[in-house]
Amino acid sequence: MEEVLSQNEIDALLSAISTGEMNAEELKKEEKEKKVRVYDFKRALRFSKDQVRSISRIHENYARLLTTFFSAQLRTYVNISVASVDQIPYEEFIRSVPKMTVLNIFSVAPLEGRILMEVNPNIAYGMLDRVLGGKGNSVNKVENLTEIETLLMSQLFEKAVVNLQEAWASIIEIDPVLEDFEVNPQFLQMVSPNETVIIVSLNTTIGEASGLINICIPHIVLEPIIPKLSVHYWMQTTTKNRDPETYSKLTENIKLAKVEAKTLLGQTTINIDEFLNLQRNDIIGLNQSIEDPLTLEINNEPKFYVQPGKLRNKISVQVLEEIEGGNRDDE
């Protein structure tokens, strides 16, 4: 990332050029010269900005799904949002994790490797307190979790895996399973220390407790789907194959749908006085010639020209031709 100068530095630079202390031509020559950029191979960037943005979009959706899920499960105010998405070595992430915390390890078949979710103890105990009927107060005692507390907490996160599956559905169908529940990060060695991992940090507020939920996704997990994380994949339109069974069912259901069919014998206009003085055997002249075909309407839309007739002692019409466009102007 290029260094951004402050306003004071810009003013000092302009002042030095104007007083002759610095030569503008020399600065141009320096810019043309090739500069060496320091590269840390321990912090190899294996994901492009587009791919990181795609992962961020996926987890913004995941944060919304988790907010809804935990609000329903805990019956309290919940707000979860993406704070940051970074790529760092796995060793650096493990060093940043507290010595005692809540760690959930998920497998995400058919992808290889596992995903780690680190939940701040303040958040974890706020959740546990709500599950047990409390107000959501947080007491950090991760080092001595009871078996019942461990079971309740792991079950809560196990139920939430459906949200992870739904968030990733736009990229790949995964089957996340909670494989392990741990409290000490030193016992975890999912990948090599120098392996690049994506860290998604979620700002989390549950009741009065707040903290971070960190999701660690190793490169080995994302490697098979890296092409799908590019912006071109998100913008391209793919044609889905038609499901013959679904198409057949829809066709049959449409065939059974009922529509209103009626034939207009003709139309006319009369005034109120004529209408009020109508008597038996009066004749009303229509604007329809007996030599012209009638109009058959389907759900009040003109569709066919027909001629009247009789079939099995019932008044009927015979279709002559289809009305192109189906507009009333074609009558």
N, C-alpha and C positions, 0 to 999 in steps of 0.2 A: 504494500500500500504506500503510495507517495506521501511524503511529508507535507503537511499543510502549514503554511506560515501564519503567524498571528499578525494582527494589524500593526503592532509595534515593530515587528520584524520587517514588515513590508515598508513601513515609514523609514526605518533605519537604512534599508537597502537603497531606497530611492534617494535618500539624503547623501549616501556615500557615492552614488553614481553622479549626482549633480555637483558635488564638491570635487570630483576627480579622484577620490580615494580608490574607486573601483572603475575599471574600464569595461564598458558594455561589450566591446568587440571580443575581449578576453573571455567574458562570460559566454558569448555565443560559441566560441571555439571549444570551451569546456563541455557545452551541451552536446556538440557534435561528436566529441570523443566517447568511445564506448565505456560505460561505467560497469563496474563489477558489483553485483548484488549478492549479499550474503544469503546462503541457502542452508537451512538446517535440515539435514536428512532425517533426523529423528522426528521432525514434524512435517513429514511428507504430505502434501495436499493431494489427495487421491480423488476428490470430488470437485467438479466444477461448480461455479456459482449457480448455474441453472439447476443442477441436481440438488444442491443444498436448498434452493428455493422450493423445489418440488417436495422435498421432505418436510419443509416448513409448512407448506400448504396442507399436506396430509395430516400433520399433527395439529394444525389449527382446527381441522375438522374433528380430530380425535379429542382435543380439549373440549369442544362443544358437546360431544357425545358423553364424555366423562362427567361434565358439569350436570347434564340432565340425569345421568345414571345415579351419581352420588346424591343428588338432591332428592331423588325418589327413595333411595335406600336409607339415607340418614335423616330425612325429614327436617332439614335445616338449610340455611343459606350456604350455597357453594358457588365459587367462581374460579374457573381454571382457564388460563390463557398461556400462549407460547411466549416465553421471555427471550429465548435465544436458541439458535441452532449453530453449533460449532463442530469442527473436526479437529481432534487432538489425538496424541498417542494414548493407548489404553492405560499405560503406566501413570501418566499425568492425571487421568480421571480417577484412578483408584486412590492416588495420594490425596486428592481433593475431597474424597468421601470421608465423613466422620468415622471414628473407630467403631462406634456402635450406632447402627442405623437399621432401617428395614429394607431388605433387598429381596426383590421378586425376580426369579429367573424363568423366562418363557422360551419354549421351543416354538418355532414358527414354520412348521412343515407346509409346503415342500422345500422351503429354503433351508440351507445348511446353517449351522451355528445357532446361537441363542441370543436373546435380547434381555438386557438387564434393566429393571426399573428400581431406582433408589428413591425411597420415600422418606422425607424428613421426619424424624421422630415426633415433632410437634404435630404434624399432620396425621401421622399414623395413630397416635394416642387420642387425638381429637375424634377421629373416626371411631376408634374402639369405644370411647366413652359414650358416643351417640348410640352405637349398637347395643350397649349394655343399659341404655335408658337414661344416661346422664345428659348434661347440658352441652357436652362437647369440650370440656376442659382438658388441657394437655398436661400430662405428667411424664417427663422423660425418664423412663426406667427400662430402656431396651435391653440392658445387660441381664435382667432377670425376668424375662417374659415367662409366664406360666404356660403350661400346655394348652389350657383352654383359651387364653389370650392369643397364643400363636395360631390355634385352629380357627378362631373367629376372624382374625385378621387375614389369614391366607384365604379363607373362604370368600371374604369380601372382594379381594383382588381377583380371585378365580372367576367370580361371576362377571367381572368387568372385562374379561377377555373378548367378549362378543363385540365390544366397542372398538377394540383394536382391529378385529377382523373386518368390521364395517368400514373403518377409516382407510384401510389398505385395499378395499375391494376395487377401487378404480384403477389400481396398478396390477394387483395379483390376488388371487384367492388363497388366503393362508388359513391354517388351522392352529391358532395359538393355544398352547397348553401350559399351565403353571406347573413347572417341574420341581422347583425348589424354593424354599423360603429360608433366608439366612439373615443374620444380624451383624456379622463380622465380615467386612470386605476382604480381610487378609486371607480368608479361606477360599476366595474365588480366584480362579485363573482361567477365564474363558478363552482368551487369546494371548498371543505373545505380547510382552510389554510394549514393543515398538509398533504394534499393529494400529493402523488408523481406525478410529471409531467416530461415529457421529453422536454428539451429545445434544439431546433436545431437553431444554429446561422449561418446565411449566410452572408459572406462578400460581400457587394454590391457596385459596382461602376457604376454610370450612368452619362456619360459625365464627368463633373468636380466634381460632388457631390459623396461622398462616405459615407458609414455608415453600420449599421447592420440591417438585418431583422431577428427577432426572432420568431420562431414558437413554441408555447406552446401546447403540446399534453398531456392531463390528462390521468392517468392510466385507468380510466373508459372507455375511448375511445378504448384503445389498448387491454383491458382485453380479449374480445372474440377472438382475433386473435393472442394472445401471442404464442401459439404453432407454428403458421406459421412463426414466426420471428426467429426460431432456424435455425442453419446451416444445420440440417438434412433435413428440408423442402426445402431449396434452392437447395440442392444437389440431392434430390430424383427425379427419373424420373417417371412421372405419365403417364398412358396410357389414352388418351382421347377417349371417345366414338365416334364412327363413326356417322356422320349425314347422315341418309338415303337419304334425299332430295338432299344434296350436292353430295353424292356419285352417285346418279342416274343421276344428271345433268352432272357430269364429265364423266360418262360412255357413255352417249348419245353423248357428244361433241367429245370424242375420236373415237367413231364409225364413225362419219362423217369426220374424218381427212383423207385426200388423201395421198396415198403413191405410189411410182413408182414401178411397177412390170415388169420385163423383163426376157426373157429366152435366155441363151447363146447356140447357135447352135454349137459352137466349137471355138477353138483358134489355131493360128499357128504363125510361125515366118518366115519372108522372109527378104532378104537383099535389099539394096537400088537399086542395079542394076536390080533385078527381079521386083521391084515395078515400076521402070521407063520404063521397057519394057513390061508392062502388055498390052494385046490387047484383043479385043472382042473375046469371046468364050474360053479364057484361063481358065483353071481349077486350083483352089487353094485347096490343100489338107489340111484338118483340123485334129487336134489331137483327134477328137471325133469319137468313134466307133459307127456305126449305131445300134449296139446291146446294147449299154450302155444308161442309161437315161440321159436326159439333166438337167441342173441346173436352177432353178427359183430363181432370186434375187429380194429382196425387199429393195429398197433404197440402192442398191449396196451390200447388205449382202445376201449370199446364205442361203435360208431357206427351199427349197423343191427340191426333185428329181421328174422330170416330164417326160412324153413321149408326143411327138408331135402328132397332129391329126387335124381333121377338124370338125367344128360345124357350121351348117347353112351357108355353103359356106365361112366360115372365118377360117383362121389358128388359132389353139388353142392348148392348152396343158392340159394334165390330171395329177393331182397330184398323185404320187405313195407313197411317204413317206416323213417325215420331216427330215431335216438335224439336227442332234443333235449338239448343241453348235453353229451352224451357222457360222463356220469358213470356209475359202476357202480351207483349207487343207483337208476338207472332200470331196471335189469334186472327 
